[in-house]
């Protein structure tokens, strides 16, 4: 995916992988390791967003999605030889397929948004994922969401509207694509957390790329034209960065609770803002900065409430 699927702050803690019975020192070490992996993933996803933007200057967004997946799969294949094929045996192929189809549509929408919006705006809208995840948790999973979290969700959606700036001539297809990607990524985050209970992070990445690659060829074939060599270089780099970032992201979700990591993943936004300023001369305008701050504040509060509820359930 071109933008990191923000960690699902609204997912019920019943979906979390069972944590080992460890002491406080070991638990702190696991959390710090997960924290470092999530910071690394955020930085890499930010770099990948910039690389994808550069690639879209030389080819259609659908071609970028296919070639990025193809190169990502090529970089992931050596994982088979390092750990042996046995670690990739699974009985979860139907769930992998559903997760991959949803994720592919989210990726196509995300890359379209990156190609047609200022990078900071595209990333900010994508990070409304935990807001939609909270809604899904209540409507689909039956999770009880009380007034405080609904208030935080409403505040977050207000931030989304500020970033989108709906009005005459200001609501663009790129902004709608970014929000669509965020909605779909909310479902992806749930599926990854479920898969991580029994599947390794390497298996999740490898199976996802193996399904994504042929599926993403279908839309790319309709708009295909052979790109210049610069385009090949950018999509190859995006594939390499994407594989490493997804591994770090999936591993972080295995080591710590999603609600504790979701605010950290928002660090992708300042990374992207700095890179976009120096590479493309894009400045973060006032509506994007204000709306992003509101979205971030709402995500932090949702994560805080989720962690408190998790403690109460454990007690």
Number of C-alpha atoms within 10 A of each C-alpha: 27 29 31 29 32 29 32 34 32 31 28 24 19 12 18 19 19 14 12 9 8 10 8 9 9 12 16 13 12 17 18 15 16 24 20 15 23 28 22 20 28 29 22 26 31 30 24 26 31 25 21 26 28 21 28 22 13 18 20 18 26 24 27 30 31 25 22 30 31 22 22 26 24 17 18 23 14 11 15 15 8 8 11 10 11 8 13 17 10 12 10 11 13 9 14 18 16 16 23 23 19 19 23 27 18 29 30 24 28 33 28 26 31 28 22 17 19 21 25 30 27 31 31 30 29 30 34 30 31 33 28 24 29 25 20 20 21 16 12 10 14 11 17 12 16 10 9 12 23 16 14 21 25 15 18 26 20 15 27 28 15 19 25 24 17 13 8 7 7 10 13 16 13 22 28 17 25 30 26 20 32 31 23 24 34 31 23 26 26 22 18 22 23 16 22 21 14 12 19 17 20 22 21 19 22 24 18 22 24 19 20 25 21 12 17 24 18 13 15 18 12 10 12 13 11 10 15 11 9 14 21 19 14 22 29 23 19 31 30 19 23 30 26 18 27 24 20 23 28 24 21 26 27 24 22 22 26 28 29 20 25 26 25 19 23 26 19 26 22 17 18 25 21 17 18 22 14 10 10 14 11 15 15 18 12 11 17 24 17 16 25 26 15 21 30 22 17 26 31 22 19 27 26 17 19 23 18 13 14 16 10 9 10 7 6
